[in-house]
Amino acid sequence: MNKVSLNRKAVLLLLFAAGPVSAASFDCAKAKNPQEKLICASPEVSRLDAMMATSYEALLQRLSPDAQNDLRRSQREWLAFWPTSCREEGRPLSPRSKNAQDCAAARYKDRIALFEGPDSVTGDIVLYPVSSYTIRPSDAGVERIKYAQTVISYHAVDLGQAAHEKKNLAALIDRWLRKDMGAAGDGDAGSDSETAKRFIISLPMLLSTGTTSYFYGHGAVHPVSGYSTQHFLLSNARPMLATDIFRGAQWQDGLTSMVEARLMKELGDFYYIETSQELKKLVINPSHWQFNAKELTISFNPYEVAPYAAGAPSVNLPWSSLAPWLTAPVRDAVSLK
C-alpha cells in the first residue's frame, strides 16, 4: 500500500472517531437545494458528506489522468442519483424526513466503502472503483413507483500506472474484472437493478471476486437476488478452471454426492432437485465456489435447489474431505488437518 493510501486511511479513521459533529463538505449557510438542506439537517449525513469528500480527493490524487476522469464521471452520476433515489414514493426530496436522511446515510456509506476498497493487486497493480448510476421515470404503470434505477460497481486496474513489465498482466486482470459488468448497466425503465463486484477471501494463488445482483420488477411480489464468484489464476495469468483445483475423473461425482447428502439433510422436503445429474451441473461450476485455507464453500442462489423461502443454501466442505482429488498447488495452499 502506498503512502497516499495510508494517509487517506488515517484521515478517515480520525473523522470516524470525531463523533457526530456536523461538518459538511460545503458551507451550510449557503445551502439552497433539497439535498444540501438534507445534508445540513442531519449530523450523521453531514459527517458522512465531509468524510466522502476527503476520501474522494485522496483517491483522485493517487490515480492516473484517465482513471481520474472515470472517477469524476461516476461521482457526478452519484451526486445526481442519490437525492432522487431517496425520494419517498416519488415526492420531492424532504430534507427533514427521517426516512430520507436514513436513505442518504446508507448511500453515503456505500459510496465511501467503494472508495475504501482494495488499493492494489499483488502490491503493485493499482486499482480504482468504477461505478455507474442511472435513474429514469418508471414505465411500469405502478402508481407508487415513480423511478427506475440501475447501479453497477466494481474495481478496475489503473492501466496508466502499470509498470512496463506488468502491462500485460495488468491488462488481463482489468479485462477480467470488467467482464460482464457493462451489460449489467443495461437496465430497463420498469425495474430496479443493482450489480456489485467485490474482492473476497481466497487462496494465495487466486484473485477472487463475488458478484451480487439484485433485480426488482416494479409491481413484482418480491425482488430476485443472486450471487456468483469469479476466480483468476495469477501464476498462469488467466481465469481459473475447475481443473486447477481438482484432478482426476472422480471428483465431479464425489463432490456432487457430498453436497447432495448435506442438502437433503439440511433442507428436507424443501430440497427439490430430482436427480444427481441435475445437481452436478451446479456443483461443478466454479461460479458457485468460494475458498479459504480451511474449506471449500459451495453456494446456491434462491430457486436453484430449493424454494425461495429456503433462501440461499450453502455447503461447507473441509479440504481434508476432498484431499484425494486436489491438485498439488491446492494441497500446498490449504489445511488438510
N, C-alpha and C positions, 0 to 999 in steps of 0.2 A: 504493500500500500504506500502511495507517495505522500510527501509532506503536506501537500494541499489537502488531501483526503483526511489525514489525521487532524489537521487544524479545523477542518469543516466539522468533523465529528465532535471535537472538543467544544466548539462554539454551540453546537446543538445540545450537547449534554448540559451546558450551563443554562441554556434557555429553558430546558425541561425542568431543571432544578429551581428555577427562579420562582415557580409557583404561578398562581392565576393573576398575574399582573397584566393590565391592559396595555398592549404595546403593538398596535397595528403597524403595518409597513408604510403607512401614509398618515397625514395629519387629519385626525378625526374632526377637527373643527371645520374642515373643508369637504366633509362627506356630502355627496349630492345624490347619487343613485341608490336604489334599494339595497344592492349588495354591499356597498360601502357602509351604509347605515346599519345593516345587519352585523357586519364585522365589528363596528364600534359599539353596538348594543350588547355584544356577548364577550365577556372577558376571555372565555376559552377560545372562541374563534379569532379574536384579536391577537391572542398569543400565538395561535397556530399560523395566522397570516404573517406575523413577523418571523416566525421560525421558517416558514416555507420560503420567504424572500431571501433569508440568509442562506438556506440550503441551495436554492436555485442559483444565486450569484456565485457561490463557491463552486458548484458543479460546472457552470459556464467557464470559469477560469481554467479548468483543467482539460477542456476539450479543444479539438482542432476546429477550424472555421466551419467546415461542412457539418460537423456534429453540433456545433453551436446553433447553426441555422435550423437544424432539425429540432433541437430542444426549444428554441424560441417559437417555432411554429406550433408545437404541441402545447406550449404554455399559453399562447394566445387562444387556442381552441378550448383549453381547460377553463380559462378565465371567463369565456363566454358560456361554457357548458354548465358549470356548477350552479349559477343562480337560477337558470331555467329548470334544471333537474330537481331543485329544492322547492319549487312552487308546489302548493297544495291544491290538488285537483284542478290544475290549470289556472288558478287565480294568480294575480301578480304576487311577486315575492314579498312576504311580510317580514320586515326587519325584527319585529318584536315577537314573532311566533316561535315558541319553544321547539316545535317540530322542525321548522325551517332552520333554526340555529343548530339543532342536533344533526340535521342532514348536512349542513355546511361543515360542521366539525368533522363528520365522517369523511366527507370528500377531501378536506384538507389533510387528514391523517393518511388517507390512501395516497395522495399526491406526494407527501413528504416521504412515505415509505418507498415510493417508486424512486425518488431522488437518492434515497439512502440504501439502494440496492448494492450488489457487488461492484467493486471498483475495477476488477481485472480478472483475466483468466490466466492461470499459471504465473501470476505475478507481473507479467509484462505485456499482456494484450489488453488494452484499456476498453472498458465497457461504458455504455451510457444508456439511459432509458429512452425508449421510443414509445410514443403513445398517440392515439387519435381519438377525438371526441366529436361526435355528431349528434345533433338534436334537430328534429323536424316535427311539424304538426302530424299527429296520428291520423291515418285514413281508415282506421278500423271501425269507425262509427260507434264507439263506446263512449257514452256521454261523459263519464267521469274521468276519462283518459284523454288528455289533450295533446301529449307529445310522445314521440318515439325516440329512443336514444340508443346509440351504439358506441361502445367503448372498447378499445383494444390497447394492451400494454405489454411490453416485453423489453428485454435488453438486447442491444446490438453492439457490434465492435466498432470502435473509432478507428477506422482504417487509416486516417490521416496521421495517427501516431504510431502505427505498427512499425517496428524495426525492419530493416530490409530483409534480414534473414528469416523473419516471421511473417512476411507479407502473405505468402501462400496459405499458411496455416490460419492466419487471421481472416482472410477472405473466405476460407472454407467454413470456419466457425460462424462467421457473420451470416453466410448463406443459410447455414443450418438453423441458426436462431430465428431468422426471418421467415423460414419455410411455413407456408400456410397462413401466416399472420395477415397478409394483405387481403386474402379472401374473407378473413374474419370481419373485416370492416364493411363488407357489402350488406349491411342491414337493410331492412325494408321499413316502410312507414307505418306498418301495422303491428310492430313488435319492439320490445326492448331486448338488447343483447349485450353481453359483456364477455370478453375473452382476455385472459391474463396468463402470460407465461412467466414462471419464476424458476430460479435455480433451486434445486433440492439436494439434500444429503445423498451421497452416492459412494461408489468405490473409488479408490485413488486413481485408477486409470481412465475414469469416465468423467465427462461433464453430463449432468442430468438436469432436465427441466421438467416441471409439471405444468400442464396447461389446464386451467379451469375455464369452463364455458357455461354461460347462463343464457337462457332464451325464454322470453315470456311473450307469447302471442296475446295481444290485447283482447280481453274477453275470455281467455282460457281459464280453466279451473285453477291451475297452478303452473308455476314455471317449470322448465326442464333444465337440469344441470348435468354437467358431465366433467370427467377428469381423465386425462391421459398423460403418459410420460414419454419423454424422448431422451435418448442417450447417445453421446458422441464419444467414440474411442480415440483418445488423444494419441496413443502410440502409433496408430495407423491413419490418423487424420481423416476419419470418416464416421458416418453414423454406425452405431453398434448393431451387430447382428445377434440373433439368438445363439448362433454357434460360437460366439465369442465368450459366452457364459457356460454353455453346456456342450458336451462332446458325446459321440456315440449315437446309437439308434434307439436307445431305450428311454431316454429322458422324457420324451413327449408323453408317452403313455404312463410312465411312472409319476411324473408331475401331475398329470390330469387325475390319476387315481387318488393321490394325496389330497388334492384340492376338492375333489368331488366328495370324499368322505367327510371332510371338515364342513363343507357347505350343507350337506344333508343333515349332519348332526346339529349344526347351529340354526339352520333355517326351518327345519322340519317341513311342515306342509306348505310353507311359503316357497320352498325350492321348486321351481317349475321347469328345469331343463329336462328334456325327455331322454336324451341319450348321451353317453360319454363322448361320442364323436362331436356332438354339438358343443359341449363344454370345452373340449380340446381346442377348438378353433379360437376360443377366447383365451385359454390358459397359456398357450404357446406364443401368443402375441406380445412382444416386449412393451407395447404401449400400456399394458396392464401391470408392468413390473416396477417395483421400487427396491432399492438396495441400501443396506448398511452393513457394517462389519459383522453383525450377528445373524442377520436373517434376510430372506427374500420375502417381500410382501407382494401378493397378487390381489389387485383391487378390481372391483366391478362397478359399473355405473348403475343407477336405478333402471329397472326393467330388464337388465341383461340376464340375470339369473333368478330374479325374484320380483314380486310386485313392487310398485312404488312405495308402499307402506313399509317395506323392509329396508328402505334406504339404499346405501351403497356398501354392500358386503365386502369384506376383505379377509384374506387368509395369510397368516404369518408362518413361514416355514424356516426353521433353523438350518443354517448351511450344513450342519452335521448330517441332517436327514437327506441331503442332496449330494453328499460328498462323492459317491461313485460316478456321478455324471458331470462333475465340474471340470472345466479346463484348468490347466496348470496355473495360468496367471490369476484366476479367480481363487484357487486354493491358496495361493500365496498371499492374497489380499484380505482374506476373511478369517474369522474364527471358526474352527471346526470342533471346538470343545462342546 
